[in-house]
Amino acid sequence: MAIAPSQEQLAKLRIEVASWAYGNSGTRFRVFGTPGTPRDPFEKIADAAQVHAATGLAPTVAIHIPWDRVDDYDALRRHAEDLGVAVGTVNSNTFQEEDYKFGSLTHPDARVRRKAVDHHLECIDIMRATGVRDLKIWLADGTNYPGQDSIRARQDRLAEGLAAIYAALDADQRLLLEYKFFEPAFYHTDVPDWGTSFAHTVALGEQAKVVLDTGHHAPGTNIEFIVAQLLRLGKLGAFDLNSRFYADDDLIVGLADPFQLFRIMHELVAGGGYGDPDVQLVLDQCHNIEAKIPGQIRSVLNVQEAVAKVLSIDTEALAAAQRDCDVLLANDILMDAYSTDVRPMLAELRAARGLPEDPMRHFLASGYLERIADERVGGAQASWGA
């Protein structure tokens, strides 16, 4: 039988949302516009603050440089704080300039590699200005054809570039290295899997951790095993949470395979990562056809429901069944928790915390979407990549 988790356990959940989720998005064929789309980073943070106000789950907003570059980062920090949130992880970008066509930190040309390092040093300065701890690095670096470049030499260049960036960190800052199975490089990617990211972060030191994006794996990969292993090794720094049907789809988390999200959260809780500020939960999603703010609300609620189900597992009974090698009983205990309807319990939790019992209904009734559609007229709407 499933058990009822305490409000104290449930209240530990924190999820970071990403600024780019509030801009226009789409596919490689078209980016679709929406009335009221933010035109600058300040408006992105204003939209993100609505998610936190409705759910109480999303107190920080990740930013992307140069997409979110501003003249005054202290003003951006104060703007976020005035709205009840804070600037979160700073994400670098070395994949949208002509110089990076053949790589950034792994490029054969030392000038391009130096440019990529300098960009990350700028990001570290922005972290200092905004009081942010984490620098997240995802690299599009790789090759499309056998023989295009030396795989070994690119790993050496990568290690050298990461070391230069790591050396610039303050004592309270971290470097988070993300991996991705493929795209845009199709023959080989320079950081394609958790093992490569792990190897580089181990070489760098204690302030370097691995980022796990749930959409960045080959089909059939047991992601929860990777979660368990990285937690066991003390190297899991952050998640990028989203859903995938085929590849890196960046869809709303928990929609394509809600049971997978449950299994991942189970390993997070079992491994001591839940509620640990050193293991960040971040939404990395692009809302292509749905409204952005409601899409983010739905996403954080999906994660909350998955966590609540995991906290409903009778862990003592599960451990006993596992010791007894009682395969079906162990599975039944897990499935009982997964089948539990936790929504009434979470509504009670929100009410006790002074939050709307139904965050989505509350937000849609607030008139915020209609107001920004009327007010945000003129200027250039933000989109993926801008």
Stockholm file with secondary structure:
# STOCKHOLM 1.0

chainA/1-386         MAIAPSQEQLAKLRIEVASWAYGNSGTRFRVFGTPGTPRDPFEKIADAAQVHAATGLAPTVAIHIPWDRVDDYDALRRHAEDLGVAVGTVNSNTFQEEDYKFGSLTHPDARVRRKAVDHHLECIDIMRATGVRDLKIWLADGTNYPGQDSIRARQDRLAEGLAAIYAALDADQRLLLEYKFFEPAFYHTDVPDWGTSFAHTVALGEQAKVVLDTGHHAPGTNIEFIVAQLLRLGKLGAFDLNSRFYADDDLIVGLADPFQLFRIMHELVAGGGYGDPDVQLVLDQCHNIEAKIPGQIRSVLNVQEAVAKVLSIDTEALAAAQRDCDVLLANDILMDAYSTDVRPMLAELRAARGLPEDPMRHFLASGYLERIADERVGGAQASWGA
#=GR chainA/1-386 SS CCCCCCHHHHTTCCCBEEGGGGSBEECSSCEECCTTCCSSHHHHHHHHHHHHHHHSCCCEEEEETTTTCCSCHHHHHHHHHHTTCEEEEEECCCSSSGGGTTCSTTCSSHHHHHHHHHHHHHHHHHHHHHTCCEEEECCCCEESSTTSSCHHHHHHHHHHHHHHHHHTCCTTCEEEEECCSSSSCSSEESSCSHHHHHHHHHHHCTTEEEEEETTSSCTTCCHHHHHHHHHHHTCEEEEEECBCSSSSCCBCTTTSCHHHHHHHHHHHHHTTCTTCTTSEEEECCCCSSSCHHHHHHHHHHHHHHHHHHHTTSCHHHHHHHHHTTCHHHHHHHHHHHHTCCCHHHHHHHHHHTTCCSSHHHHHHHTTHHHHHHHHCCSSCCCBTTC
#=GC SS_cons         CCCCCCHHHHTTCCCBEEGGGGSBEECSSCEECCTTCCSSHHHHHHHHHHHHHHHSCCCEEEEETTTTCCSCHHHHHHHHHHTTCEEEEEECCCSSSGGGTTCSTTCSSHHHHHHHHHHHHHHHHHHHHHTCCEEEECCCCEESSTTSSCHHHHHHHHHHHHHHHHHTCCTTCEEEEECCSSSSCSSEESSCSHHHHHHHHHHHCTTEEEEEETTSSCTTCCHHHHHHHHHHHTCEEEEEECBCSSSSCCBCTTTSCHHHHHHHHHHHHHTTCTTCTTSEEEECCCCSSSCHHHHHHHHHHHHHHHHHHHTTSCHHHHHHHHHTTCHHHHHHHHHHHHTCCCHHHHHHHHHHTTCCSSHHHHHHHTTHHHHHHHHCCSSCCCBTTC
//
